[in-house]
Amino acid sequence: MTGTLFSSIHGIVLLGLENRISGVPHGQLKDMIALLLTIVTQK
């Protein structure tokens, strides 16, 4: 689970910083990671 969470956050940040079309815009990175963490901790 830890590896999956790390990979998810790493992917969100890396794609966002590289300005990839599938990436999250810089202004939304914090919100997207918070959403991911909220979902994961509810399970």
Buried (B, 14 or more C-beta within 10 A) or exposed (E): EEEEEEEBBEEBBEBBEEEEEEBBEEEEBEEBBEEBEEEEEEE
